[in-house]
């Protein structure tokens, strides 16, 4: 099977030892009642051999299997720079694999755990590709191998975070007969829109890590992701080969989504839940750091409740779970938790708030007077990295009653950049407390100073996909570039990723618009950054009569219909 339509983007892999690989050392031993088997060869349908590590109860037979499948190395734990701020409690056992289930826990509860190195990574044979049809096909074969071992009960589940969630999407869509359930936590569902070209703007920081220090190690060739990005800036057949076939997934699924990883995983996890064809599926939406949440003992027990039911046939309290559980985050790791029936919650009503350039406010009605505001993005700082600085426009909405927000957000702007052919627009939503201080939230899995929400748009990509777009969630087509007109503003309908928030009276929602990343972190961090921008002139935004600029918020107020009753506050 071809990995991608275009085979030009391959480069020699870095030697496995350069990434800390301890060497190919097949071995088997018993440790605290757990049988450990390292570098077990598994042959794929085309004869290529992949290597896995297996952990299972000593002497145990007829046990279900959890498969963790991703490119970070079955020998690798958490990189120190990432673990430092992750706040994982209690400390993970030694030997915990990056973003994967803890083998000692699951083996102790009667499971086998298989960690697999995909094709072309580390010691596994072949050429490595990312989220490709070949990777999905191999994952199918790994599931079938695990489900037919003499010690297996024939039921295989998949679990893991981020990339290890996305491989669950690709493998489950191939419908392996022995796959019984999946537990994807925090996974991208649209690689082009959500990760590589956010709003049509090339993402240059997070994507650079994909074949950086975390991956890119093997004995053959490895896909050069960044060269592929530069060669395929539009949504073409290259990206179509990576489109997740979520509707083909039929097995029971338990999705976990952090709004604390807003610029990377939030939209993708919620879209995967919405689109997945599984008749039995659950969604847990929270505001915590994603690794901390995945490994918290209470949440590991929830994972086990799910897998015990579908892999062991145990009749447990899974039947009492609400289809959707949402934490309406107030501050970091606090906020009411509610049981909901659907996502977005049934009580959501999208309410328009109108931008007023004269006052810098978001109003309940269109301002009667036309006005403009703007900034000069060519004056934004570029050192030590590109960011907006003080070149921005700000609009505030003060809540006069307790208000919850839950769902996608859209922003309509009327924008121009005189003399320019294009413009890049960045948007954030922030919460400001009653003392005027910005409220910071978890960001990615280990930072503490993120905003509530992000949005992006390259104006030349303003054309929307009519089949995917709604007024509440505009989706760009990315099929062609449309230059700005020579005179006058154009309408930009910007998707802001889904928001979960709890506001008290007197607190402020702040909308910030700029021509570069409004918040930016150093390059060593696994967080979004955009360095190749199309800004050459001032950005001007029109509001009021004739050019009504609108922010549409998914609102549930204390007096409106609610999708569920409060369950608890805080943790």
ZANU-568139 format. One record per residue (C-alpha): x, y, z. Coordinates in steps of 0.1 Angstrom, whole numbers, padded with zeros to 4 digits, always signed. Example, Ala and Ser with C-alpha at 12.3 -4.5 7.8 and 13.67 -1.06 7.14 Angstrom:
BEGIN
+0123-0045+0078 +0137-0011+0071 
//
This chain:
BEGIN
+0000+0000+0000 +0012+0035-0008 +0017+0056+0023 +0009+0089+0006 +0001+0099-0030 +0034+0118-0034 +0065+0097-0025 +0090+0125-0029 +0089+0136+0007 +0112+0110+0024 +0145+0115+0040 +0169+0091+0058 +0157+0085+0094 +0179+0095+0123 +0197+0066+0139 +0176+0051+0167 +0204+0054+0192 +0204+0091+0187 +0169+0092+0203 +0179+0072+0233 +0170+0038+0218 +0186+0011+0241 +0193-0013+0212 +0175-0043+0198 +0174-0067+0228 +0147-0094+0226 +0141-0107+0261 +0115-0121+0284 +0113-0120+0322 +0088-0119+0351 +0086-0089+0375 +0061-0087+0404 +0037-0112+0387 +0040-0094+0353 +0054-0112+0324 +0075-0088+0303 +0084-0095+0267 +0106-0070+0248 +0111-0066+0210 +0086-0092+0200 +0084-0095+0162 +0050-0091+0145 +0048-0097+0108 +0025-0075+0087 +0005-0087+0058 +0032-0076+0033 +0060-0094+0053 +0073-0063+0070 +0082-0069+0107 +0072-0045+0134 +0084-0048+0170 +0063-0046+0201 +0067-0049+0239 +0041-0071+0257 +0032-0070+0294 +0007-0095+0307 -0002-0114+0339 +0023-0142+0345 +0006-0175+0338 -0026-0157+0329 -0047-0167+0299 -0079-0154+0283 -0071-0118+0291 -0081-0087+0271 -0055-0065+0255 -0049-0028+0254 -0028-0016+0224 -0009+0017+0224 +0003+0026+0189 +0024+0057+0182 +0058+0068+0169 +0074+0081+0201 +0092+0048+0210 +0079+0020+0231 +0110+0025+0252 +0104+0062+0259 +0089+0079+0289 +0080+0116+0292 +0106+0141+0280 +0118+0162+0310 +0107+0196+0295 +0072+0183+0291 +0069+0164+0324 +0081+0194+0344 +0049+0213+0342 +0024+0185+0336 +0015+0183+0373 +0008+0145+0371 -0002+0132+0405 +0006+0107+0419 +0040+0103+0402 +0039+0078+0373 +0056+0045+0379 +0090+0041+0363 +0087+0028+0328 +0055+0046+0320 +0054+0051+0282 +0048+0086+0267 +0011+0093+0265 +0002+0056+0269 -0015+0034+0295 +0005+0023+0325 +0013-0014+0321 +0017-0023+0357 -0018-0009+0366 -0036-0027+0338 -0018-0060+0342 -0026-0058+0379 -0063-0057+0368 -0061-0086+0345 -0052-0070+0311 -0023-0074+0287 -0007-0042+0274 +0011-0040+0240 +0033-0010+0231 +0040-0010+0193 +0066+0009+0173 +0050+0017+0139 +0066+0008+0106 +0099+0025+0100 +0102+0039+0135 +0130+0029+0158 +0137-0008+0151 +0106-0017+0131 +0112-0024+0095 +0101-0003+0065 +0097+0034+0058 +0079+0056+0083 +0048+0077+0075 +0025+0096+0097 -0013+0090+0100 -0012+0074+0066 -0033+0045+0051 -0002+0023+0056 +0000+0031+0093 -0037+0023+0096 -0034-0010+0078 -0005-0020+0101 -0025-0010+0131 -0053-0033+0119 -0028-0062+0116 -0015-0054+0151 -0050-0056+0166 -0056-0089+0148 -0023-0103+0161 -0030-0093+0197 -0066-0107+0195 -0054-0141+0183 -0025-0148+0207 -0030-0179+0229 -0031-0157+0261 -0057-0133+0246 -0095-0135+0252 -0100-0122+0216 -0110-0086+0226 -0086-0057+0220 -0090-0021+0231 -0069+0009+0222 -0060+0038+0245 -0037+0068+0246 -0033+0105+0242 -0027+0128+0212 -0010+0108+0184 -0020+0076+0202 -0056+0088+0200 -0054+0096+0163 -0041+0061+0155 -0073+0049+0172 -0093+0068+0146 -0074+0054+0117 -0073+0018+0129 -0109+0017+0141 -0121+0029+0107 -0106-0003+0091 -0128-0023+0114 -0105-0051+0127 -0127-0080+0139 -0110-0082+0173 -0112-0045+0181 -0138-0042+0208 -0135-0006+0221 -0114+0026+0219 -0106+0054+0244 -0091+0083+0224 -0080+0112+0245 -0072+0146+0229 -0068+0138+0192 -0067+0159+0161 -0094+0149+0136 -0086+0172+0106 -0048+0173+0102 -0049+0201+0076 -0073+0225+0093 -0065+0218+0130 -0028+0213+0130 -0008+0223+0098 -0027+0252+0083 -0047+0269+0110 -0071+0293+0093 -0050+0287+0062 -0018+0300+0079 +0011+0276+0080 +0018+0264+0116 +0056+0264+0120 +0063+0256+0157 +0043+0226+0168 +0046+0209+0134 +0084+0212+0135 +0085+0189+0165 +0067+0161+0146 +0100+0150+0130 +0122+0168+0156 +0135+0155+0189 +0104+0134+0196 +0103+0113+0164 +0121+0107+0131 +0142+0078+0143 +0145+0045+0124 +0166+0023+0102 +0151+0032+0068 +0135+0064+0055 +0110+0087+0072 +0084+0110+0058 +0096+0146+0057 +0064+0162+0069 +0075+0198+0066 +0085+0195+0030 +0051+0180+0023 +0034+0210+0040 +0053+0235+0018 +0045+0216-0014 +0008+0212-0006 -0005+0245+0008 -0041+0238-0005 -0065+0210+0006 -0056+0186-0022 -0053+0148-0027 -0022+0147-0005 -0044+0158+0025 -0073+0137+0013 -0052+0106+0019 -0049+0116+0055 -0086+0123+0061 -0100+0104+0090 -0129+0081+0081 -0146+0087+0114 -0180+0077+0102 -0167+0042+0095 -0159+0036+0132 -0184+0013+0148 -0169+0001+0181 -0179+0016+0214 -0158+0048+0221 -0150+0069+0252 -0137+0103+0241 -0119+0126+0265 -0114+0162+0255 -0095+0190+0273 -0104+0226+0266 -0070+0232+0281 -0053+0221+0249 -0073+0246+0228 -0051+0254+0199 -0041+0217+0193 -0067+0191+0203 -0100+0206+0214 -0117+0210+0181 -0105+0176+0168 -0117+0156+0198 -0151+0172+0198 -0154+0167+0160 -0144+0131+0163 -0171+0125+0189 -0197+0142+0167 -0188+0124+0135 -0179+0089+0148 -0205+0063+0137 -0204+0043+0170 -0238+0036+0184 -0223+0036+0219 -0201+0066+0226 -0194+0089+0256 -0177+0123+0259 -0159+0138+0289 -0150+0175+0284 -0128+0190+0310 -0105+0220+0314 -0074+0203+0329 -0040+0195+0316 -0045+0165+0294 -0018+0142+0307 -0026+0150+0343 -0062+0142+0336 -0055+0110+0317 -0033+0096+0345 -0054+0108+0375 -0064+0077+0395 -0101+0086+0394 -0101+0089+0356 -0080+0058+0352 -0108+0040+0371 -0133+0055+0346 -0112+0041+0317 -0112+0007+0334 -0150+0008+0339 -0153+0014+0302 -0129-0014+0291 -0141-0038+0318 -0176-0036+0303 -0166-0041+0266 -0135-0062+0269 -0145-0084+0299 -0182-0083+0297 -0187-0070+0332 -0220-0054+0341 -0209-0022+0359 -0220+0014+0364 -0212+0023+0328 -0249+0022+0322 -0253+0052+0346 -0229+0074+0327 -0244+0104+0309 -0236+0105+0272 -0217+0138+0277 -0200+0152+0308 -0189+0188+0307 -0168+0209+0331 -0177+0246+0327 -0144+0260+0337 -0143+0290+0359 -0107+0292+0370 -0079+0267+0363 -0092+0233+0374 -0124+0246+0389 -0160+0250+0376 -0194+0233+0378 -0196+0199+0361 -0228+0189+0344 -0243+0159+0328 -0255+0165+0293 -0273+0145+0267 -0256+0159+0235 -0227+0180+0223 -0230+0210+0221 -0254+0209+0252 -0291+0210+0245 -0295+0243+0263 -0271+0263+0241 -0284+0292+0221 -0260+0311+0199 -0263+0348+0208 -0249+0376+0186 -0228+0403+0201 -0219+0432+0179 -0185+0449+0177 -0184+0486+0182 -0151+0503+0172 -0161+0535+0188 -0163+0521+0224 -0143+0489+0221 -0174+0470+0234 -0194+0440+0223 -0231+0451+0222 -0264+0433+0221 -0275+0452+0190 -0258+0467+0159 -0242+0500+0167 -0261+0528+0149 -0228+0546+0139 -0203+0532+0115 -0167+0532+0128 -0133+0517+0121 -0104+0504+0142 -0071+0487+0134 -0034+0483+0139 -0002+0480+0119 +0010+0443+0118 +0042+0453+0101 +0052+0469+0135 +0047+0437+0154 +0078+0423+0171 +0098+0395+0154 +0124+0389+0181 +0129+0366+0199 +0100+0353+0179 +0071+0368+0159 +0041+0379+0180 +0015+0407+0180 +0029+0429+0207 +0007+0460+0212 -0006+0460+0176 -0041+0447+0183 -0078+0457+0185 -0098+0448+0216 -0135+0444+0224 -0150+0436+0258 -0183+0421+0269 -0192+0424+0306 -0217+0398+0319 -0244+0410+0342 -0255+0375+0352 -0240+0341+0357 -0234+0327+0323 -0221+0295+0309 -0206+0291+0274 -0204+0257+0257 -0198+0251+0220 -0183+0266+0188 -0179+0303+0184 -0179+0323+0151 -0167+0359+0144 -0177+0379+0113 -0154+0408+0105 -0154+0434+0077 -0117+0438+0070 -0093+0456+0046 -0056+0461+0043 -0051+0490+0018 -0026+0482-0009 -0021+0446+0003 -0032+0414-0015 -0037+0394+0016 -0038+0396+0054 -0035+0372+0083 -0059+0376+0112 -0054+0360+0147 -0081+0360+0173 -0082+0351+0210 -0109+0351+0237 -0099+0357+0273 -0116+0360+0306 -0110+0391+0327 -0119+0390+0364 -0137+0417+0384 -0104+0432+0394 -0093+0436+0358 -0069+0407+0358 -0066+0382+0330 -0076+0347+0341 -0050+0321+0328 -0059+0285+0320 -0039+0254+0313 -0024+0253+0278 -0013+0222+0259 -0005+0196+0286 +0021+0214+0307 +0018+0252+0305 -0003+0275+0327 -0009+0308+0309 -0033+0300+0280 -0064+0319+0268 -0099+0306+0266 -0100+0302+0229 -0082+0307+0195 -0092+0315+0160 -0073+0323+0128 -0079+0333+0092 -0058+0341+0061 -0080+0365+0042 -0072+0349+0008 -0087+0316+0022 -0120+0333+0032 -0141+0311+0009 -0162+0287+0030 -0170+0251+0024 -0208+0252+0019 -0212+0215+0030 -0194+0219+0063 -0202+0254+0073 -0230+0267+0096 -0235+0303+0109 -0222+0291+0143 -0192+0272+0128 -0178+0285+0095 -0154+0261+0079 -0129+0273+0052 -0127+0254+0019 -0089+0259+0013 -0093+0250-0024 -0080+0283-0038 -0066+0317-0029 -0087+0348-0034 -0067+0381-0032 -0081+0411-0014 -0101+0435-0036 -0083+0468-0043 -0110+0489-0025 -0132+0484+0004 -0136+0457+0031 -0143+0420+0026 -0163+0398+0049 -0143+0373+0070 -0162+0345+0088 -0137+0331+0113 -0142+0298+0132 -0132+0302+0168 -0126+0267+0183 -0152+0255+0209 -0152+0272+0242 -0163+0260+0277 -0165+0287+0302 -0183+0299+0334 -0187+0336+0340 -0198+0354+0372 -0216+0388+0371 -0191+0416+0364 -0165+0394+0347 -0155+0402+0311 -0150+0382+0279 -0123+0400+0259 -0120+0395+0222 -0085+0404+0208 -0078+0407+0171 -0042+0410+0157 -0020+0403+0128 +0003+0377+0145 +0002+0352+0174 -0013+0371+0203 +0004+0348+0228 +0037+0331+0218 +0060+0308+0236 +0097+0299+0229 +0104+0274+0201 +0113+0245+0224 +0076+0242+0235 +0050+0220+0219 +0027+0249+0212 +0014+0267+0182 +0034+0293+0164 +0031+0310+0130 +0061+0326+0114 +0053+0329+0076 +0027+0356+0075 +0011+0376+0046 +0009+0410+0062 +0023+0440+0044 +0000+0469+0054 -0023+0482+0081 -0054+0462+0091 -0086+0481+0093 -0119+0467+0107 -0153+0482+0101 -0182+0480+0125 -0217+0494+0128 -0243+0503+0101 -0235+0488+0068 -0207+0465+0081 -0221+0446+0111 -0192+0428+0128 -0206+0400+0150 -0193+0376+0176 -0217+0346+0181 -0214+0330+0215 -0229+0296+0226 -0247+0309+0257 -0265+0291+0285 -0277+0316+0311 -0292+0308+0345 -0327+0315+0332 -0325+0297+0299 -0331+0260+0291 -0302+0239+0304 -0288+0207+0290 -0282+0193+0324 -0282+0198+0362 -0251+0207+0382 -0232+0177+0396 -0203+0192+0414 -0178+0221+0416 -0140+0219+0414 -0122+0186+0409 
//
